[in-house]
């Protein structure tokens, strides 16, 4: 075997070459995740904007799958990463380094006061989910877990077992011990509006689909890939009361909804009058750098003290330096407050758009975590899957990057960087309106 040296210009930006090289060298499992009929190739980004390889500019309403929180290539984040890379790129957790410990302290300080929080840093949200699952089962000595239908928690085997969307579950035996309960979807949930029917079902599942003893229950305060389904008031608190009565831990997945995205709170669970036992975070905490975390009450984490659990790049100093700077930028630039202000205007504008297009059945979400659900008939609420695909394809030609989501792929999801401005909103709505019209609606 010989390794060829890199040519002087080692990145070929021609569209044909990019597509051919990806098709030739990517495994099928990595080639699958493409949203558009024709490839969309991005070369650079700044703030809430992206440019493709031909120089076309886009407003990013996807945040690279909710990973970009403070903006593409934020200069302070780039500077923090560069400085740390110049000093030391990696330090395994076998050895001590101050930056990850500082970051753990700062993450813990964002949690509800009066509790002893500790942090385990990982490389991704899926890894953090797997660790939380292991912690819950180790601490309680119980195996059974509850999760919500239409939930998404990741693609690893452990995270897949907690994910309630068939498109993310591979056709093989999943790790067992997970029972799914209906999500309290206030638009099309099986028990309609309110929470009591859904809480009754939690009790029923504990009695009928588990041993009666739980390891825990995991909830996204806002279901992301399900199409921005916010947990209604009273649900998380009521569900967690029932879970604790069955001996289980309460686990919140903030991978998509955290770090100020919903506007009203830094962590979305804070509005629900609960203190979880375990909180999982990733995506926006690293602004595009691989970074995840499990924040957990100390006495629970101690259940795993007899054996170490190692993530090769977990607590990496560069990722931790980025995480610290992200927290600082969100605070200094008041991005949580910006998410609340801009998100309210954008949501109101989407409601006005609904009045113009009968195909829009629902507008929902908070802050900069919003969605519109498309239906063929507002009364029957039949999902408009093909119509959504047509509109979605048109949006890219209008210069906006958006997500096609939901179990029926009938939801247009908007989760932009938190620096989206009020001046962007008019452009977004104009381009959305043109997309609907050009798609024939």
N, C-alpha and C positions, 0 to 999 in steps of 0.2 A: 504494500500500500504506500502511495506517495501523496503528500499534501501539497497542493499547488499554492504558490504564493498569490496574494491578492493583487489584482491589477491596480494601477494608480487610481483609477476611478472605479471603486468596487460596488457601487450601487447603480443599477440600471433603472431609470425612472420611465422608460417607455411602457405604455399601457400593455401592449401585447406581451412584452417580456415578463412583466410582473405577473400577469395572469397565467402564462405558460409555466413559469418557474414554480408558482404556487401549486398548480395542478399536477406538476410532475413530482414535486418533492414533499408536499404535505400529505400526511396520512388522511384516509377517508374521514376519520373522526374529527379532524381539524378543518377539513374542507367544507364540512356540512353547514357550519354556522355562518350563513350568508343571507342578508335580508332582501336584497334587490335582484331583479332579473339580470341586470348588467352590473359588473363590479364597480364599486365606488372606492377610489384610491385617494387617500389623504396624505399630503406631504408635510404640512405644518399647521400649527394652531396657535392662537393667542387669545386669552380671555375666553369669551363665549363664541369665538369664531374659528372656523376651519377653512383651509384652502386645499383643493385637490391638486393633482399633479399637472393639471392644465391651467392652474391659476384661478379657477372659479371659487368664489367665496360663499360660505354657508353659515347660517346661524345654527349652532349646535344645541338642539333640544333633547339630546340623548346623554350628553356628558360621558361618551364612551361607556355606555352601560352603567351609568350612575357613578363612575369612578372619578370623574373630574369634578371636584367640588369648588375650589377657589379659582379655577380658570386654567386653560391650557398654558403650559410653559410660564407659569407665574414667576416673575423675576426673583422674588424672595425665596421661593421654593427651589428654583434652579440653583440659586446661590448657596443655599443651605446644603443641598446635595453635593455640589461641586466642592465646597470647602471640606466636607467630611471625606469625600473620595480622595482628595489630595493628601489627607492625613492617614486614613486607614479605610480601605473599602469593606473589609469584613473582619469580624472578630467573633468566633464561635462562642456560644454561651458557656463553654468549658472555662473561659477566661472572663475577666471582669472588664467592663467598659462603662463610662458614666452616661453616655448619651441614651442608650436604651432604658437605663434605670430612671433617668430624668423623664423620659417620655412616659414610662409606666406610671410615675408619680402624677404627671399632668393628666393622663387619661383617668386615673383613679379619682382625681379631684373633680372631674365632671359628673361623677356619680352622686346619688343622694347622700347627704351627710348623715352621720350617726352610725355608719357601718364601716367595717374594716375590709376595704376592697384590695384585691391583689390582681395582677395582670400576667397573662401568658401571651407573648407576642408570637404570631404565626406569619406565614407567607400569603395567606389568602383566607377568604371567608369560608370556603368549603372546609379547609383544614380546621378553622376555628369551630365550625359546627361539629365536626367529628370529635374534637377535643371536649366540647361541652357535653356531647352525648356520653362520652367515656366518663367524664366527671360525675354526671348525674347518676349513672348506673353504679359507679364505684362508691359514691357517698351513700346512696340510699340502700344499696344491696338489692334493689329491684331492677327488673328488666324492661317492663312495659312503658311505652311512651305514647303520648297523644300528640297529634299534629293536625293541622287544618287542611281540608280539601282545598285545592288550588293554591297551596303554599309552594314556595320555591326556596330551598335552602342550600342547593349546590349539586354538583355532579359526581362527587366521589361516592363510594359505595355507602358510607354512613349517611352522608347528606342526602343522597338519592332516596334512601329508605324513609326519610322524613318529608320528602317532596311529594305533593299531592297533585301533580300535573303529569299526565301520561306521556306527553312529548319529551319529558326530561327523565323518564324512567326506562332503562334499557331492558330488553327482553331476556332477562335472566333472574334467578332467584335473588331477591333483595334480603339483606339482613332483617330478621324478624323482630317481633315485639313492638310494632308500631300500629296503632289504631287511629283512623282518621275520623274527624268530626266535621260537620258542615260548617263552612265559613259563614260568618254573619253578614253576608252581602245584603246591604239595604236596598239594592236595586233589583236583584233577581235571586235572592236567597230562597231556599226551599221553605223557610218559615216566615217569609216576608220581612216587614220592618220590625224593629224592636230586638230584644236580646233574650227574652225568657225561653223561647222555644229552642234556641241554640244552646243555652245553658242547661236546659233539661237534657239535651242530647249528650252533653259532656257527661252528665251523671249516668245516662243510659249506657254510654260506651264503657265507662269505668266498670259498671256492673256486668256488662254482657261480653265485652271484647277484650278484657284484661283479666288478670288474676284478682283484681280489686286493690292491688298495691302497685303504685306507679313509681317509676324513676323520675318522671317529669312530663311537662308539656311545653312545647315550643310554639311561639306565636310571633309573626311579623306584625308590628303595630299598624303598618300599611303594607298589604300584600302587593309586591312590586310587579312581578311577571304575570300575576293574575289580572292585572289591569287597574292598579291603584285602588285597592279595596281597603278603605280605612276601617279599623275596628271601631264599632259604635261605643258610645259612652256606656260604661257598666259591664261590657263584655269581658274585657281582660281581667278586671277585678273579680268578677263573679266566677270566671273559669279558674283563676288561680286559687280562689278560696276552696273550690272543689278538689283541685289537684293536691293542695297541701293536706286536705283532710284524708286523702288517699296515700299520703306519705311521700308525694312527689315534689320535685324542685320546679321552680318557675323560671323559664328561659325565654328571653326576648332576643329576637334577631333584628338588629338595627343596621344590617349590612347596607341596605338601600335607603332606609328612612332617616338615618342618623346625621350627626354633625350639622344641625340647624336646617336641614332641607325642608321640613314641614313648616318652618317659620315660627310657630308659637313656642316651641321648646327646642333645646339643643338635641335631646334624644326624644323621639316620638312617644316613648312609653310614659314620659313624665306627665302628660296630660290625663293619664288614666288612673291616677291616685294609687299606684302600685310601686313596690320596690322589688324588682326581680332578684332571684338568687344568682343568675348568670346572665350576662349581656354579651352578645356577639357583635362584632363590628369589623368592617373592612371597607373596600371600595373607596368611598370619599375620604376616609381618614388618611389615605396615602396619595390622593390627587393623581393617580395613575401609576404610582410606584407600588410594587407588590407588598402589601402590608395588611395584616389582619390581627385581631386580638380577641381574647376571651377575658372579660373583666368579671370577677367572681368574688363572692364573700370568702374571706380567708379560711374559715373553718371547713368550708366545702372543698376548697382546693387542697387542704391538708390530707384529704382522703387518698390522694395520689402520691404522698410523700415517700412511700417505700420504693417506688420505681421512677426513674426519670423518663420523660417523654420528650423527644428531640425533634425539632424542625430545623433542617440544615441552615436555612437563612433566617429563621425566626430570631428576632432581636438584633437584626443586622443594623450596624451603626448608621449607614447611609439612609436606609428606610426609616429608622427612628428619628434621624435628624429632619427628614422630610415631614414625618408625622408631627413633630414638635412645631415646625414652621407652619403647617396647615392650621393647627389650633390657634397659633398666634395671628395668622392672617384673617381667619374667620372673626376673631375678636377685634382686631385693629380696624378692619375694613367693614365691620358691622354687617357681615354677610348673612347672618341669620335674620336680622332685621330687614335686609334687602330682599331676602326670600319671601318674607311675609308681605312686604309692600308690593313688590313686583308681581308676586304670585296672585295676590288679590285682584290686581288690575287685569292680569292675564286670564284668570278664571272668569271674571265678569265679562270680559270680551268673548270668551268661549261660549258663555251663556247667550250672549247676543248672536253669536254665530249659530247656535242651536235654533234660534227663532227663525233663521233664514233657511235652514236645511233640515227637513223632516227626518232625514236619515240619522241625525244625531239623536240618540235616545237618552243619553245621560252625560252630564258634565260633573266631574267630581275631583276631590283631592284638596290638599292644602299646601300653602307655600309654593315651592317649586317642585312639587310632586303631584302632577295633574294628569287627567285623562279625559278623553271623550269616547263613549261607547257608541258604535254604529249599529243600527237595527233596521230591518226591512219594514217593520211596522211598530210604531210606538206602543200599541196596545198589546200585541202578542209578544213583543220584544225578541222576535226571531233574529238571531245574529246575522249581520250583514258581512259575512266573511269575504266573499269575492269582491264586494264593493269596497270594503276596507283596503284590500290589496291594491285595487285600482287607484284609490286616492293616495295611498302610501307611496306607490311608484311615482305619482305625479309630484309629490312634495319635494323629492330630490331635485327635480327639474326646476322647481321654484326656489331652490337655494335654502331649504331647511332640512335638517337631519332629525328624524323623529323615530319612534319605535312602534312597530306593529306587535301587539301583545294580547294577553288574555287567553283563556282556554280555547276559545273559538277563533282566535286571531282577528277579533273584531273591535279591538280597542287601539286608539292612537294615544300613546303614552308620551308625556313631556316631563323630562327630568334633567333640565339644563344645568350647566354650571351656576353656582349661586350668585355669580356676578352678572347674570343677565340683567339688562337695564330697562328702565321704563321706555326709553326710546326704541328698544328692540321690539316691544310688544306690538306696536302698530304694524311693523314690517312682518312679524309672525302671522298676525291675523290676516293681513292682506294676502300673504302667500298661501295661507291655509284656504282662504275663500277662493282664490284662483284655482287651487288644486281640486277643490270640490267641483267647481264649475267645469274645468277642463276634463275631469273624469266623468262628466255627464250628469251631475246631480244638482 
